[in-house]
Amino acid sequence: MKNSTQKGLGDPGINQTFRAAYTQKQTGKSNNRKNQTKQEKLARRGGGRGTILVGDSGVGKTSLLVQFDQGKFIPGSFSATVGIGFTTMHVFVFQIWDTAGQERFRSVTHAYYRDAHALLLLYDITSKSSFDNIRAWLTEIHEYAQSDVVIMLLGNKADMNSDRTIRREEGERLAREYSVPFMETSAKTGVNVELAFTAVAKELKSRAIQHPSEPKFKIHEYIEAQKEKSSCCESFSNLLN
Ligand SMILES: Nc1nc2c(ncn2[C@@H]2O[C@H](COP(=O)(O)OP(=O)(O)OP(=O)(O)O)[C@@H](O)[C@H]2O)c(=O)[nH]1
């Protein structure tokens, strides 16, 4: 995925074609049934349990997805997403769509809101405008997405602390106002990337297979517990170093 490569397609109607091509690119295998990996089969069965990444252009949606999917950061190497990109994940059976942040592709993004079960809404902690636009994104989400869609707010580029213009507390306050879970992430260092996707996957899974007698999965509590765990492990490993 170098500069000259478009990250997605502008027409949701041809997403199926792109999906096959993208999967092939990622795995080096053909996407026919015979050659499908276990994850690809699971993803197929997961059907419409789609998660989309939204937010202004340049906040790091594709980088976050690549970090999650491939465990690496490719600095500055993406052209702006055109329409929708696609990958599959294996924490739970679901699909992730990467959307374009640019205004001119919004109508494409709207078409995907309807089918989305979860939305990861990103801003860039070094960009005030991307944070200010979160309210507009939420208005749009409430207009086009299903009313029970899972939303998570992510302040990305947490590694760029010296260029920070949005304090963590501001992100937390906004998230509280809209009753959505929040965390800061870095597609560069990988901080909280796995946690963000895992928390959403667990929430979707619990909704899909929830038995009335089982205790409800609490996404806020899960995130706080996992954050505590990782900060305790970080300080422990700091002690060892
Ligand atoms: N330091 C740092 N840079 C990041 C991070 N995430 C993304 N970037 C950089 O930010 C720029 C934009 O990243 P993209 O992933 O293309 O952003 P996008 O939101 O997908 O952009 P659109 O496709 O235009 O909507 C690139 O130069 C990335 O290398 C991060 O966590 N930390």
The ligand as an SDF file (V2000), in Angstrom:
LIG
                    3D

 32 34  0  0  0  0  0  0  0  0999 V2000
    2.8290    9.4900   14.8490 N   0  0  0  0  0  0  0  0  0  0  0  0
    1.7290    8.8820   14.3950 C   0  0  0  0  0  0  0  0  0  0  0  0
    1.3500    9.0540   13.1040 N   0  0  0  0  0  0  0  0  0  0  0  0
    0.2170    8.4290   12.6760 C   0  0  0  0  0  0  0  0  0  0  0  0
   -0.5650    7.6250   13.5260 C   0  0  0  0  0  0  0  0  0  0  0  0
   -1.6230    7.1650   12.8110 N   0  0  0  0  0  0  0  0  0  0  0  0
   -1.4760    7.6430   11.5860 C   0  0  0  0  0  0  0  0  0  0  0  0
   -0.3780    8.4140   11.4790 N   0  0  0  0  0  0  0  0  0  0  0  0
    0.0800    9.1660   10.3000 C   0  0  0  0  0  0  0  0  0  0  0  0
   -0.9580   10.0630    9.9400 O   0  0  0  0  0  0  0  0  0  0  0  0
   -1.0930   10.1610    8.5270 C   0  0  0  0  0  0  0  0  0  0  0  0
   -2.5110    9.7930    8.0830 C   0  0  0  0  0  0  0  0  0  0  0  0
   -2.7580    8.4260    8.4030 O   0  0  0  0  0  0  0  0  0  0  0  0
   -3.8720    7.5490    7.6250 P   0  0  0  0  0  0  0  0  0  0  0  0
   -3.9240    6.2390    8.3090 O   0  0  0  0  0  0  0  0  0  0  0  0
   -3.6660    7.5570    6.1590 O   0  0  0  0  0  0  0  0  0  0  0  0
   -5.1880    8.4280    7.9550 O   0  0  0  0  0  0  0  0  0  0  0  0
   -6.7220    8.1950    7.4910 P   0  0  0  0  0  0  0  0  0  0  0  0
   -7.5790    8.6180    8.6300 O   0  0  0  0  0  0  0  0  0  0  0  0
   -6.9000    6.7900    7.0100 O   0  0  0  0  0  0  0  0  0  0  0  0
   -6.8680    9.2270    6.3050 O   0  0  0  0  0  0  0  0  0  0  0  0
   -7.9800    9.2740    5.1170 P   0  0  0  0  0  0  0  0  0  0  0  0
   -7.8070    8.0260    4.3240 O   0  0  0  0  0  0  0  0  0  0  0  0
   -7.6310   10.5160    4.3380 O   0  0  0  0  0  0  0  0  0  0  0  0
   -9.3280    9.3890    5.7270 O   0  0  0  0  0  0  0  0  0  0  0  0
   -0.0110    9.2260    7.9600 C   0  0  0  0  0  0  0  0  0  0  0  0
    1.1280   10.0050    7.6930 O   0  0  0  0  0  0  0  0  0  0  0  0
    0.2690    8.2550    9.0870 C   0  0  0  0  0  0  0  0  0  0  0  0
    1.5730    7.7230    9.0390 O   0  0  0  0  0  0  0  0  0  0  0  0
   -0.1470    7.4650   14.9090 C   0  0  0  0  0  0  0  0  0  0  0  0
   -0.7660    6.8060   15.7470 O   0  0  0  0  0  0  0  0  0  0  0  0
    1.0030    8.1290   15.2570 N   0  0  0  0  0  0  0  0  0  0  0  0
  1  2  1  0
  2  3  2  0
  2 32  1  0
  3  4  1  0
  4  5  2  0
  4  8  1  0
  5  6  1  0
  5 30  1  0
  6  7  2  0
  7  8  1  0
  8  9  1  0
  9 10  1  0
  9 28  1  0
 10 11  1  0
 11 12  1  0
 11 26  1  0
 12 13  1  0
 13 14  1  0
 14 15  2  0
 14 16  1  0
 14 17  1  0
 17 18  1  0
 18 19  2  0
 18 20  1  0
 18 21  1  0
 21 22  1  0
 22 23  2  0
 22 24  1  0
 22 25  1  0
 26 27  1  0
 26 28  1  0
 28 29  1  0
 30 31  2  0
 30 32  1  0
M  END
$$$$
